[in-house]
Amino acid sequence: MAQFYSAKRRVTTRQIMTVTVTDLDGSGQGVAHHQGKTLFVSGALPGEQAEVEIVEEKRSWARAKTKRLLSSSPERVVPVCPYFGRCGGCQQQHASPELQQRSKAKALSRLLSQQTGEPVAVAVDIIAGSAYGYRRRARLGLNYHARSQTLQMGFRQAGSSDLVAITHCPVLMPELDALLQPLHQVLSSLQAVRRLGHIELVLADNGPLLVLRHLDPLSEADRQKLEQFSHSQQVALFLAPDSETLEQVVGAMPFYQLDGLTLTFSPRDFIQVNGELNKQMVARAMAWLDLQPTDRLLDLFCGMGNFTLPSGKRVENVTGVEGVAALVAKGTYNAALNNLNNIAFYQHNLEEEVTGQPWAAAGFNKVLLDPARAGAAEVIPHIIKLAPESVVYVSCNPTTLARDSQIFLAAGYRPERITLLDMFPHTGHVESMVLFSRI
């Protein structure tokens, strides 16, 4: 419907102001203050003065975007990626990796202090690796653009479902990045080009693999093209006609090495995106728990055994509990593959009551938990009943970590060590690990 100007129509303009940024929050937004209100400013770094525009306003805070920088921080860097600012994958390539890490560590410590009501008594350590070329897994959207008759392949824009078509991604491991252009070419040549869903790329220790989600059955000619691509690029090929089915077409099942062990996995199984940081994280957890041959370890939210299996090399017995049946089966298989006969895996939804579970009544003197973003509030009371001498909590959400920490503190546990895991450089994701010890 056409709209016409009316003198009665209320015309509003967004407020523009000049501010000085004093801090960077955990998600990479600059923090400033104006007239008693906290401003979260995208695109600005600590020490910079910027002309900003308010895009969202609440009673005590507001969000703003940078319109123009009036001064520049020495820790501002030129983004490596040509798509930065449009692609929603990275938010912090304009800040040095060291600034990103310090800001996340500071935000984590501040949040823990606020939620627990007492200052964090230990410094937040930082484990970091390469800021680029670290992602061993990625999912890229596919969209056929009818007007230009071209296939778009890329990541979503920030705050949008629209794709940013890419030919290069510097945070991907080089082996995966090198596949993007030839992969786009072969997909564009398929008869089914208009009916493709997405692709998943994974770099296993035995080579890269590709999962293609297609919405209609593929013709024999299309399958042959994909198989030829798989052989020429030495990529394992899997086809997914729906969300449940996975057809292994070319190549072996993937695996990765960890602590001298071989962990096989399905292309759809969860594995840590940053393989190098995962090794450092597991090694740190093993050291913190100080595992001894007589220890009995309970590993909750264990997945397919990323911590469970390395622990099994060191202790009397390990019990792993996971809610996803396929991961429990994979963990059991990997334990047998590595001749670890002292590990038992159980399936249970840890958001539900655990008292009646066969493993719940067993004695454990040490516990490790690695929950999803929702945290572990439901199962922590049971952990406390077990009275373990030490607990390692691996977290992908500082908010639920801070909430759950209150339960441990009330039960007589104290955070002895805290580590920020820079698992996702250039993003707002904050991964961390805390060692709680019983007083």
ABEGO torsion letter per residue (X at the ends): XBBBBBAABBBBBBBBBBBBBABBBAAGBBBBBBGGBBBBBBGBBBGBBBBBBBABBBAABBBBBBABBABBBAABBBBABAABGABAABAAAABBAAAAAAAAAAAAAAAAAAAAGBBBABBBBBBBBBABGABABBBBBBBBBAAAGBBBBEBBBBGBABBBBBABBAABBAAAAAAAAAAAAAAAABAAAAABABBBBBBBAAEBBBBBBBABBBBAAAAAAAAAAAAAAGBBBBBBABAABBBBABEBBBBBBBGGBBBBBBAABBBBABAAAAAAAAAAAAAAAGBBAABBBBBBGAEAGAAAAAAAAABABBBBBBABAAAAAAAAAAAAAAGBAABBBBBBBAABBAAABAAAABBBABBBBBBBAAEAAAAAAAAAAAGBABBBBBBABAAAAAAAAAAAAAAGBBBABBBBBBABBGBABBBBBBBBBBX
